[in-house]
Amino acid sequence: MAKRQKRWIYSPPKAPKPKVPEGVKAEVEARATELVETVLKPQHVKPPPDDERFNYIVDIYTKWYRNCFYFFCAKYACPGPNALSPFFEAKFARMEYVGGESRFNLSFMKYTGEWIELYRNLSLEECLTAIREEPYFYP
């Protein structure tokens, strides 16, 4: 069996990710907090179930990490006797800042732990509408 020849392939450097302006951060946080408090928490944060074997959502919140806004993170309680930890966090939507006039790439977390980018170059309003209305972004 013949050996494969090694080849050099040009790999250009990746473009640096844009830094998020403070004004954009403040606007995104305010609008996201409003959506969480008025829509998502009433829909998804419920009282604990009677059966303690099942996890349940106790909080939904948002946070920034570098140029990504982890739009919604759900905190789950694990009340069962075999739980490794009393709580765990699950991220379910991410808005990655791409620059310009507050433009974002919108992704959801697949059950395998992989981010799947659904939309590119959306405005803040388009992102909020998609998160509010589409089933991909449920906790």
WOURPE-V511282 format. One record per pair of residues at least 12 apart in sequence whose ideal C-beta (glycine too) atoms are under 8 Angstrom apart, sorted by the first residue. I is the first residue (numbers start at 0). J is the second residue. If there is no record, write none. Layout:
i:I j:J
i:I j:J
//
This chain:
i:16 j:65
i:16 j:66
i:16 j:96
i:17 j:66
i:17 j:96
i:17 j:97
i:17 j:98
i:18 j:66
i:19 j:63
i:19 j:66
i:19 j:96
i:23 j:96
i:23 j:101
i:24 j:63
i:26 j:101
i:26 j:123
i:27 j:68
i:27 j:94
i:27 j:101
i:27 j:123
i:28 j:61
i:28 j:63
i:28 j:68
i:30 j:123
i:30 j:127
i:31 j:61
i:31 j:68
i:31 j:70
i:31 j:71
i:31 j:127
i:32 j:61
i:34 j:127
i:34 j:130
i:34 j:131
i:35 j:59
i:35 j:60
i:35 j:61
i:35 j:71
i:38 j:131
i:39 j:59
i:39 j:71
i:39 j:138
i:40 j:58
i:40 j:59
i:43 j:56
i:43 j:59
i:43 j:73
i:43 j:137
i:43 j:138
i:44 j:56
i:44 j:57
i:44 j:58
i:44 j:59
i:47 j:76
i:47 j:78
i:51 j:78
i:51 j:79
i:51 j:80
i:52 j:79
i:53 j:79
i:54 j:75
i:54 j:76
i:54 j:77
i:54 j:78
i:54 j:87
i:55 j:75
i:55 j:76
i:55 j:78
i:56 j:73
i:56 j:74
i:56 j:75
i:56 j:76
i:56 j:138
i:57 j:74
i:57 j:75
i:57 j:76
i:57 j:86
i:58 j:73
i:58 j:74
i:59 j:71
i:59 j:72
i:59 j:73
i:59 j:74
i:59 j:138
i:60 j:72
i:60 j:74
i:66 j:95
i:66 j:96
i:67 j:93
i:67 j:94
i:67 j:95
i:67 j:96
i:68 j:93
i:68 j:94
i:68 j:95
i:68 j:96
i:68 j:103
i:69 j:90
i:69 j:92
i:69 j:93
i:70 j:92
i:70 j:93
i:70 j:94
i:70 j:126
i:70 j:130
i:70 j:136
i:71 j:90
i:71 j:91
i:71 j:92
i:71 j:130
i:71 j:136
i:71 j:138
i:72 j:88
i:72 j:89
i:72 j:90
i:72 j:91
i:73 j:88
i:73 j:89
i:73 j:90
i:73 j:91
i:73 j:138
i:74 j:86
i:74 j:87
i:74 j:88
i:75 j:87
i:75 j:88
i:75 j:89
i:89 j:108
i:89 j:138
i:90 j:108
i:91 j:107
i:91 j:108
i:91 j:136
i:91 j:137
i:91 j:138
i:92 j:105
i:92 j:106
i:92 j:107
i:92 j:108
i:92 j:130
i:92 j:136
i:93 j:105
i:93 j:106
i:93 j:107
i:93 j:108
i:93 j:114
i:94 j:106
i:94 j:126
i:95 j:116
i:97 j:119
i:97 j:120
i:99 j:120
i:100 j:122
i:101 j:122
i:101 j:123
i:102 j:120
i:102 j:121
i:102 j:122
i:103 j:120
i:103 j:121
i:103 j:122
i:103 j:123
i:103 j:126
i:104 j:116
i:104 j:118
i:104 j:119
i:104 j:120
i:104 j:121
i:105 j:117
i:105 j:118
i:105 j:121
i:105 j:126
i:105 j:129
i:105 j:130
i:107 j:135
i:107 j:136
i:115 j:135
i:117 j:129
i:117 j:135
//
